[in-house]
Amino acid sequence: MLVFEARYVRQVKVFTRTCVSRWSTVFYSCYSNSPHSKSKLAPLQERRMIDKVKIFAKAGDGGHGCTSSRRSRHDRKSIADGGSGGVGGDVILECSRRVWDFSGLQRHLIAGNGGHGSSKNKIGTRGADKVVRVPIGTVLHLVSGDIPSIVKKVQSSADLDPWDVPGVLVDDHSDPRDGSTSNVTMQEKVNAIHPTGCSSSQATEANVEKSVKSTCVASADVLSQLSSSNETSELGSEDIEGKPEILSNVAELTEEGQQIIVARGGEGGLGNVSIQKDPRKPPTTKAGAGQHVTNLQDTDSVNSSLSTGLPGSESVLILELKCIADVSFVGMPNAGKSTLLGAISRAKPAVGHYAFTTLRPNLGNLNYDDMSIIVADIPGLIKGAHQNRGLGHAFLRHIERTKVLAYVVDVAAALPGRKGISPWEQLKDLVLELEYHLEGLSNRPSLIVANKIDEEGAEEVYEELRRRVQGVPIFAVSAVLEEGIPELKSGLRMLVNGETSCPLCLDQILLD
Ligand SMILES: Nc1nc2c(ncn2[C@@H]2O[C@H](COP(=O)(O)OP(=O)(O)OP(=O)(O)O)[C@@H](O)[C@H]2O)c(=O)[nH]1
């Protein structure tokens, strides 16, 4: 009887627990509208965009050089045959159209170490590069480490100079794969690293210092190149989490296939075949016997330090995404920006009758007979967006790179019986939000799209809008019915081509 009761109680407990867990799942799936609860498998439009991440990059260490000697029947003296270690792999960011944001990006990027050299003059293998793809428009901010350097040209291993062996100490620290290494022989390089009278540790330090300096020189070119292309995206260093030590905008990736090395692999150590032809022979000096012994010890320590591979560099970076588009649709939530993007291009963004349907900038291609322009639908901005209200200020940065602004306003919002904001008030709030985010951001060629003109009473509001806002072209459009689209397309084309330029300023808007 007792056994029966215990089993019964257990069954009831299991049943209750199952019911509770099922009901809680149903409840959360029905009532939780948090975008964070969406799985990775949710459609792209339904997921929040990850457009800012911090990454740690560690390049591979160089392999050690080998100390080995070979003696054969024909050679009475043993011959050095230790090969050099391989170069460590680099950590490379590659710009690709196939990725939208940083959601799939690993935060710890670690490249492979170089292989050790071995006897019979076998050089170590090159460490595997860690290549990760980042979206077009990625901006790099350096928290610590060396300034990244752009890879000029990617060559296949078949294009390499046969003498451009891995493990060679490169004075100018240029990328061994781009074929731009100098023609200095191995022995000259050893001499350059270890001039007479310099201790082994000093030699190694000098080498490291030299390589770091040369990296900085190479990177300075990158910086100067980038600063010219960066007129609109200058961020103060305080803008990134208030840390003044962060170096802002050290590099950016703007073209498909562009690569940048964020951590450089360490050079391989030298094998004894490269250090000196006859390892048994100490350097001869005119000093006495005591001096000779010291020199022997010195030579040993120098050799061992030269045969040690150098560690790969490390860096910590903040990656930030700024969409690159010719035109940005800027507007309040529900103004019809996504519907409009779908009407003028083949993009199919999510449309909903509720605010904040758009959670990430949507891009569309607007095609003409002879050209095409990229249009970005930016998530809705509300008053106070710069203070992180609504979807926050994260999306304001995507507007920074746009050539032309298209303000999309809902002309039916303030019709009798609706509680919306009038189009001219919407425009004022939008211009103010842009200016609060970045001074001068609204000062670029603009036009106004008076959307939802199909609604009853919208025509009068549109006439009123034309009266109140002067100097900027206004297009009456119904995105749903695809009315007024050809006129809008030719207006956008003229602005992108620079045929007209008419920014929208606050003093052009007549308010009540
Ligand atoms: N009557 C009418 N309704 C429209 C028009 N364009 C869009 N709508 C409706 O307005 C609502 C919002 O449209 P969306 O395109 O999602 O607006 P949005 O500006 O992208 O909204 P957010 O994603 O919140 O920024 C939807 O219910 C659309 O059907 C139009 O021209 N006329």
The ligand as an SDF file (V2000), in Angstrom:
LIG
                    3D

 32 34  0  0  0  0  0  0  0  0999 V2000
   -1.5350   54.0830  -45.7340 N   0  0  0  0  0  0  0  0  0  0  0  0
   -0.2290   53.8780  -45.8420 C   0  0  0  0  0  0  0  0  0  0  0  0
    0.4020   53.1120  -44.9350 N   0  0  0  0  0  0  0  0  0  0  0  0
    1.7180   52.9330  -45.0820 C   0  0  0  0  0  0  0  0  0  0  0  0
    2.4570   53.5070  -46.1310 C   0  0  0  0  0  0  0  0  0  0  0  0
    3.7430   53.1490  -45.9960 N   0  0  0  0  0  0  0  0  0  0  0  0
    3.8130   52.3730  -44.8960 C   0  0  0  0  0  0  0  0  0  0  0  0
    2.5920   52.2210  -44.3440 N   0  0  0  0  0  0  0  0  0  0  0  0
    2.2760   51.4480  -43.1460 C   0  0  0  0  0  0  0  0  0  0  0  0
    2.9420   52.0090  -42.0270 O   0  0  0  0  0  0  0  0  0  0  0  0
    3.3030   50.9760  -41.0980 C   0  0  0  0  0  0  0  0  0  0  0  0
    4.7770   51.1000  -40.7640 C   0  0  0  0  0  0  0  0  0  0  0  0
    5.5340   50.8230  -41.9030 O   0  0  0  0  0  0  0  0  0  0  0  0
    7.0950   50.4560  -41.8300 P   0  0  0  0  0  0  0  0  0  0  0  0
    7.5880   50.4480  -43.2370 O   0  0  0  0  0  0  0  0  0  0  0  0
    7.3280   49.2590  -40.9940 O   0  0  0  0  0  0  0  0  0  0  0  0
    7.6180   51.7170  -41.0590 O   0  0  0  0  0  0  0  0  0  0  0  0
    9.1060   52.0160  -40.5360 P   0  0  0  0  0  0  0  0  0  0  0  0
    9.3220   53.4780  -40.6720 O   0  0  0  0  0  0  0  0  0  0  0  0
   10.0830   51.1460  -41.2330 O   0  0  0  0  0  0  0  0  0  0  0  0
    8.9830   51.6310  -39.0270 O   0  0  0  0  0  0  0  0  0  0  0  0
   10.1570   51.2510  -37.9950 P   0  0  0  0  0  0  0  0  0  0  0  0
   10.6110   49.8840  -38.3660 O   0  0  0  0  0  0  0  0  0  0  0  0
    9.5020   51.2920  -36.6650 O   0  0  0  0  0  0  0  0  0  0  0  0
   11.2300   52.2820  -38.1260 O   0  0  0  0  0  0  0  0  0  0  0  0
    2.9440   49.6590  -41.7880 C   0  0  0  0  0  0  0  0  0  0  0  0
    1.7250   49.2050  -41.2470 O   0  0  0  0  0  0  0  0  0  0  0  0
    2.7820   50.0180  -43.2360 C   0  0  0  0  0  0  0  0  0  0  0  0
    1.8620   49.1990  -43.9010 O   0  0  0  0  0  0  0  0  0  0  0  0
    1.7450   54.3160  -47.0850 C   0  0  0  0  0  0  0  0  0  0  0  0
    2.2870   54.8470  -48.0410 O   0  0  0  0  0  0  0  0  0  0  0  0
    0.4090   54.4510  -46.8630 N   0  0  0  0  0  0  0  0  0  0  0  0
  1  2  1  0
  2  3  2  0
  2 32  1  0
  3  4  1  0
  4  5  2  0
  4  8  1  0
  5  6  1  0
  5 30  1  0
  6  7  2  0
  7  8  1  0
  8  9  1  0
  9 10  1  0
  9 28  1  0
 10 11  1  0
 11 12  1  0
 11 26  1  0
 12 13  1  0
 13 14  1  0
 14 15  2  0
 14 16  1  0
 14 17  1  0
 17 18  1  0
 18 19  2  0
 18 20  1  0
 18 21  1  0
 21 22  1  0
 22 23  2  0
 22 24  1  0
 22 25  1  0
 26 27  1  0
 26 28  1  0
 28 29  1  0
 30 31  2  0
 30 32  1  0
M  END
$$$$
